[in-house]
Amino acid sequence: MEKSNNESALIDDTIHRPSAIKINVAGAFILESGSDTPQNQSHEDGVSHDTRDIRLPHHKAIVSHVAVDIGGSLAKLVYFSREPESRELGGRLNFFKFETTRIEQWLEYIKGLKAEHRAVNGSNPKELCVVATGGGAYKYYDRMKDALNVEVLREDEMECLIIGLDFFITEIPREVFTYSDAEDIRFTEPKVDIYPYLLVNIGSGVSMIKVSGPRQFERIGGTSLGGGTLWGLLSLLTGAPTFDAMLELADKGDNNSVDLLVGDIYGTDYGKTGLKSNAIASSFGKVFKMKQQAEADAEDGEGLGHRHNSVESPDDARHFSPEDISRSLLYAIR
């Protein structure tokens, strides 16, 4: 069936001006993991699918581009798709992440999206557009163009980040929340009046951004200790092969055996400063004394063995589980 002139004009417009696409977010909601959600791929493959996609029940327009944020550690990919095996209107935003170093892997994935786009829309294969941001948008620009044979548009990383965050704050329910060790998570309802706010962006490093309005922002601080630090140190300390494997270790760990807590110092809460007994006074603060004690016990024929063995350590002399180390370092970096 041939497309109408209006439909063809719409395709042309979305191809040449992808930033002009207006996503219909009416009734948008976040999907929980379920049978209609693509299955996670193996962590050994260096790729994982975020099962909490965003359902857009009323969006009808063609989305002709794939968006990718290529950071120093991870490449994050998002694209729109219709609901599989469904006649319902709308579709969903799908979220994947790849290790940046596995560039051939995520380029092959985009090639698959390109073929699917052509099959669904009957368009020329060159008509899919990749909108890229992050440092990798510049580092891998020529490689993306050559491998994908599509137009690659580069966008400013911080502008994209703030526009995306504003979208979540103002449009998506149960996505923005406040967290405290002393209270349950409290979700904030979408609202329009959001400025000014402080954005702490934790990537390979950390940047602190004061956001005064749409496209009005300034970097006011930051640190080189971020996700890249976590990844690098845990690869040395635990031998975990991927970032997701490290997070799984942290989820199973208990930092109390590694970190020095307020309760270890005071025996209880430190009420005058509002610090609970389980607050971390010093990350890895117990390690030195425990290691000394373990070595002394070993000389007496005792010793402190591993509590977990899910990931072998490159250092056989280590006396702390990779799970506990992962948990402690995650708290230290966050």
C-alpha positions as CSV (number, residue, x, y, z in Angstrom):
1,M,0.0,0.0,0.0
2,E,1.4,3.4,-1.0
3,K,1.7,6.0,1.6
4,S,-0.2,9.3,1.2
5,N,1.6,12.6,0.4
6,N,1.0,13.7,4.0
7,E,2.6,10.6,5.4
8,S,5.6,11.0,3.0
9,A,6.0,14.6,4.0
10,L,5.9,13.5,7.7
11,I,8.7,11.0,7.1
12,D,10.8,13.5,5.3
13,D,10.3,16.1,8.1
14,T,11.3,13.6,10.8
15,I,14.3,12.5,8.9
16,H,15.8,15.9,8.2
17,R,14.7,17.5,11.5
18,P,14.7,14.8,14.1
19,S,14.9,17.3,16.9
20,A,11.5,18.7,15.7
21,I,9.7,15.5,16.6
22,K,7.2,16.0,19.4
23,I,6.6,12.9,21.5
24,N,3.0,12.6,22.7
25,V,3.5,11.8,26.4
26,A,-0.1,11.8,27.4
27,G,-0.7,8.9,29.7
28,A,2.9,7.9,29.6
29,F,4.0,5.4,32.3
30,I,6.9,3.2,33.1
31,L,6.6,-0.5,32.4
32,E,7.6,-3.1,34.9
33,S,9.4,-6.2,33.9
34,G,7.0,-8.8,32.4
35,S,6.4,-11.3,29.6
36,D,6.0,-8.6,27.0
37,T,9.4,-7.1,27.8
38,P,12.5,-8.2,25.9
39,Q,14.7,-10.6,27.9
40,N,18.0,-9.4,29.3
41,Q,21.0,-10.5,27.4
42,S,24.0,-12.1,29.2
43,H,26.2,-9.9,31.2
44,E,29.2,-11.6,29.6
45,D,28.0,-10.0,26.4
46,G,28.5,-6.6,27.9
47,V,25.0,-5.5,27.1
48,S,21.8,-5.3,29.1
49,H,18.2,-4.2,28.5
50,D,16.5,-1.9,31.1
51,T,13.3,-3.8,31.6
52,R,11.5,-0.6,32.8
53,D,10.7,0.9,29.4
54,I,8.4,3.9,29.0
55,R,5.0,3.1,27.4
56,L,3.6,5.9,25.2
57,P,0.0,4.8,24.6
58,H,-1.0,7.8,22.4
59,H,2.1,8.5,20.3
60,K,1.3,7.9,16.6
61,A,4.0,9.8,14.6
62,I,6.9,8.1,13.0
63,V,10.1,8.2,14.9
64,S,12.9,8.0,12.4
65,H,15.9,8.2,14.7
66,V,17.9,6.3,17.3
67,A,19.4,8.2,20.2
68,V,22.7,7.1,21.8
69,D,24.7,8.6,24.6
70,I,28.3,7.4,24.3
71,G,30.2,7.9,27.6
72,G,33.6,6.9,28.7
73,S,32.4,3.7,30.3
74,L,28.9,2.9,28.9
75,A,27.0,3.6,25.7
76,K,23.3,4.1,26.4
77,L,20.8,3.5,23.6
78,V,17.1,4.5,23.3
79,Y,14.7,4.0,20.5
80,F,10.9,3.9,19.8
81,S,9.1,0.8,18.8
82,R,5.5,-0.3,18.3
83,E,4.1,-2.8,20.7
84,P,5.0,-6.3,19.6
85,E,2.1,-8.4,18.3
86,S,-0.4,-5.7,19.2
87,R,-2.9,-3.6,17.4
88,E,-2.9,-0.9,20.1
89,L,-1.9,2.6,19.3
90,G,1.4,4.1,20.5
91,G,4.5,2.2,21.4
92,R,7.4,2.3,23.9
93,L,10.8,3.9,24.4
94,N,13.3,1.0,24.8
95,F,16.5,1.4,26.8
96,F,19.7,-0.6,26.3
97,K,23.3,-0.1,27.6
98,F,26.5,-1.5,26.2
99,E,30.1,-1.2,27.4
100,T,31.6,1.5,25.2
101,T,34.6,-0.5,24.3
102,R,32.3,-3.1,22.6
103,I,31.7,-0.6,19.8
104,E,31.2,-3.3,17.2
105,Q,28.4,-4.8,19.3
106,W,26.3,-1.7,19.6
107,L,26.9,-0.8,16.0
108,E,25.5,-4.2,15.0
109,Y,22.5,-3.6,17.2
110,I,21.8,-0.3,15.5
111,K,22.2,-2.0,12.1
112,G,19.4,-4.3,13.2
113,L,17.2,-1.4,14.2
114,K,17.9,0.2,10.8
115,A,16.7,-2.9,9.0
116,E,13.6,-3.1,11.2
117,H,12.9,0.6,10.5
118,R,13.0,-0.1,6.8
119,A,10.7,-3.1,7.1
120,V,8.1,-1.3,9.2
121,N,8.0,2.0,7.4
122,G,9.0,1.0,3.8
123,S,11.7,3.7,3.8
124,N,15.1,3.8,2.2
125,P,17.7,2.3,4.5
126,K,19.5,5.6,4.6
127,E,16.5,7.4,6.1
128,L,17.1,6.3,9.7
129,C,19.1,9.0,11.6
130,V,21.3,8.5,14.6
131,V,21.4,11.3,17.2
132,A,24.5,11.0,19.3
133,T,25.8,12.7,22.4
134,G,28.6,12.3,24.9
135,G,32.3,12.2,24.2
136,G,32.0,9.1,22.0
137,A,29.7,11.1,19.6
138,Y,32.9,12.8,18.5
139,K,35.4,10.1,19.1
140,Y,33.5,7.5,17.1
141,Y,31.7,9.9,14.6
142,D,33.5,8.7,11.5
143,R,33.3,5.1,12.5
144,M,29.5,5.3,13.0
145,K,29.0,7.1,9.7
146,D,31.0,4.5,7.8
147,A,29.5,1.4,9.5
148,L,25.8,2.5,9.6
149,N,25.7,4.5,6.3
150,V,23.2,6.9,7.9
151,E,23.2,10.5,9.0
152,V,24.8,11.0,12.4
153,L,23.8,14.2,14.3
154,R,25.8,15.3,17.3
155,E,24.1,17.1,20.2
156,D,25.5,18.8,23.2
157,E,25.7,16.3,26.1
158,M,24.7,18.6,28.9
159,E,21.7,20.1,27.0
160,C,20.4,16.6,26.2
161,L,20.8,15.5,29.8
162,I,18.9,18.5,31.2
163,I,16.1,18.4,28.6
164,G,15.7,14.7,29.4
165,L,15.7,15.2,33.1
166,D,13.1,18.0,32.7
167,F,11.0,15.6,30.7
168,F,11.0,13.1,33.6
169,I,10.3,15.7,36.3
170,T,7.4,17.3,34.5
171,E,5.8,14.4,32.6
172,I,6.5,10.9,34.1
173,P,4.8,9.9,37.3
174,R,6.6,7.8,40.0
175,E,10.1,8.5,38.5
176,V,11.4,11.3,40.7
177,F,11.7,10.5,44.4
178,T,13.4,11.5,47.6
179,Y,15.4,9.0,49.6
180,S,16.6,8.9,53.2
181,D,18.0,6.0,55.3
182,A,15.4,7.1,58.0
183,E,12.3,7.2,55.8
184,D,10.7,5.2,53.0
185,I,11.1,6.4,49.4
186,R,8.7,9.3,48.7
187,F,7.7,9.9,45.0
188,T,7.2,13.4,43.7
189,E,4.3,14.1,41.4
190,P,5.1,15.7,38.0
191,K,5.2,19.5,38.2
192,V,5.9,22.4,36.0
193,D,7.7,24.8,38.4
194,I,11.1,23.0,38.7
195,Y,13.8,25.7,38.5
196,P,16.3,26.2,39.9
197,Y,17.7,22.8,40.8
198,L,21.1,21.2,41.3
199,L,21.9,18.3,39.0
200,V,24.6,15.9,40.2
201,N,25.5,13.8,37.1
202,I,27.4,10.6,38.1
203,G,29.0,9.1,35.0
204,S,32.6,8.0,34.6
205,G,33.3,11.1,36.7
206,V,30.9,13.4,38.5
207,S,29.7,16.9,37.5
208,M,27.5,19.2,39.6
209,I,25.4,21.5,37.5
210,K,23.2,24.4,38.5
211,V,20.1,24.5,36.3
212,S,18.3,27.8,36.2
213,G,16.0,27.2,33.2
214,P,15.6,25.4,29.9
215,R,19.1,25.4,28.4
216,Q,20.3,27.7,31.2
217,F,23.0,25.9,33.2
218,E,26.5,26.2,34.6
219,R,29.0,23.7,36.0
220,I,29.8,24.6,39.6
221,G,31.9,21.7,40.7
222,G,32.7,18.0,40.3
223,T,35.1,15.2,41.0
224,S,37.1,12.6,39.0
225,L,35.8,9.9,41.3
226,G,32.7,8.3,39.7
227,G,31.4,5.2,37.9
228,G,34.7,4.8,36.1
229,T,36.5,4.7,39.4
230,L,34.1,2.1,40.8
231,W,34.5,0.0,37.7
232,G,38.3,0.2,37.7
233,L,38.8,-0.5,41.4
234,L,36.3,-3.4,41.5
235,S,37.9,-5.0,38.5
236,L,41.2,-5.0,40.4
237,L,39.7,-6.0,43.8
238,T,37.1,-8.6,42.8
239,G,37.9,-9.9,39.3
240,A,34.2,-9.3,38.3
241,P,34.1,-9.3,34.4
242,T,31.5,-6.6,33.7
243,F,29.9,-3.5,35.3
244,D,26.6,-5.3,35.8
245,A,28.3,-8.2,37.5
246,M,29.9,-5.7,39.9
247,L,26.5,-4.3,40.7
248,E,25.1,-7.8,41.4
249,L,28.0,-8.4,43.8
250,A,27.2,-5.1,45.6
251,D,23.5,-6.1,45.8
252,K,24.5,-9.2,47.8
253,G,27.2,-7.6,50.0
254,D,27.2,-6.2,53.5
255,N,29.4,-3.1,53.9
256,N,29.2,-3.4,57.7
257,S,32.1,-5.8,57.6
258,V,34.3,-3.4,55.7
259,D,33.2,0.2,56.6
260,L,33.7,1.8,60.0
261,L,30.2,3.0,61.1
262,V,29.1,5.6,63.6
263,G,27.9,2.8,65.9
264,D,31.3,1.3,65.9
265,I,32.7,4.5,67.3
266,Y,29.9,5.7,69.7
267,G,28.1,2.4,70.3
268,T,24.9,4.0,69.3
269,D,23.5,6.9,67.3
270,Y,25.2,10.3,67.4
271,G,22.0,12.2,68.1
272,K,23.4,15.7,68.3
273,T,24.5,15.6,64.7
274,G,21.6,13.5,63.5
275,L,23.8,10.6,62.5
276,K,22.3,7.1,62.9
277,S,24.5,4.3,64.2
278,N,24.5,2.7,60.7
279,A,25.9,5.8,59.0
280,I,29.3,5.3,57.4
281,A,32.0,7.2,59.3
282,S,34.9,5.9,57.2
283,S,34.7,3.8,54.0
284,F,36.9,0.7,54.3
285,G,37.7,1.9,57.8
286,K,37.7,-1.6,59.3
287,V,40.0,-3.1,56.7
288,F,43.3,-2.3,58.2
289,K,42.6,-3.5,61.8
290,M,40.7,-6.6,60.5
291,K,43.6,-7.5,58.2
292,Q,46.1,-7.1,61.0
293,Q,44.0,-9.3,63.2
294,A,43.5,-11.9,60.4
295,E,47.3,-12.1,59.9
296,A,47.9,-12.5,63.6
297,D,45.3,-15.3,63.7
298,A,46.9,-16.9,60.7
299,E,50.2,-17.0,62.5
300,D,48.4,-18.8,65.4
301,G,46.9,-21.3,62.9
302,E,43.5,-19.7,62.7
303,G,42.7,-17.1,60.0
304,L,39.8,-15.2,58.5
305,G,38.4,-17.1,55.4
306,H,36.3,-15.9,52.6
307,R,32.6,-15.7,53.3
308,H,31.7,-15.8,49.6
309,N,33.3,-17.3,46.6
310,S,31.0,-16.3,43.7
311,V,33.9,-14.4,42.0
312,E,37.5,-15.4,42.4
313,S,39.9,-12.7,43.5
314,P,43.1,-12.1,41.7
315,D,44.7,-11.9,45.1
316,D,44.5,-15.1,47.1
317,A,45.6,-13.4,50.3
318,R,42.6,-11.2,50.4
319,H,40.4,-11.7,53.6
320,F,37.2,-9.8,52.5
321,S,34.4,-11.0,50.2
322,P,34.0,-9.4,46.8
323,E,30.4,-8.8,47.6
324,D,31.2,-6.7,50.7
325,I,34.0,-4.9,49.0
326,S,31.6,-4.0,46.1
327,R,28.9,-2.8,48.4
328,S,31.4,-0.6,50.4
329,L,33.0,0.9,47.3
330,L,29.6,1.6,45.7
331,Y,28.5,3.6,48.8
332,A,31.9,5.4,48.8
333,I,31.5,6.5,45.1
334,R,27.8,7.3,45.1
